[in-house]
């Protein structure tokens, strides 16, 4: 089906496919970051119910290392802050990709519906003599 499209339209179609792939990747990253954020917020909330003198451990690679309440709380708060920024960044990136996709899709539709009518383009305006 793509074989009978003009080269410019094929190029736009390939760009659309690339943008769609990018959008899927960004959405997956965003979902992962949102999941981590929720887990970290829940852990921080649970930490509020723990007494300050309770022995605590944190995961370091494959090991559990003893830590104190203040350090655990500070680490979780930092992680939550970082993940909130990550989710915001990915949301903005997702919106930009979506805008680009819609714009490119419109260009492609105009290109395909306007095929054969060359005088209506931007070069057909006044002052062309």
Secondary structure by P-SEA (a helix, b strand, c coil): ccccccaaaaaaaaaaaaaaaaaaaaaaaaaaaaaaaaaaaaaaaaaaacccccbbbbbcccbbbbbcaaaaaaaaaaaaaaaaaaaaaaaaaaaaaaaaaaaaaaaaaaaaaaccccccccccccccc
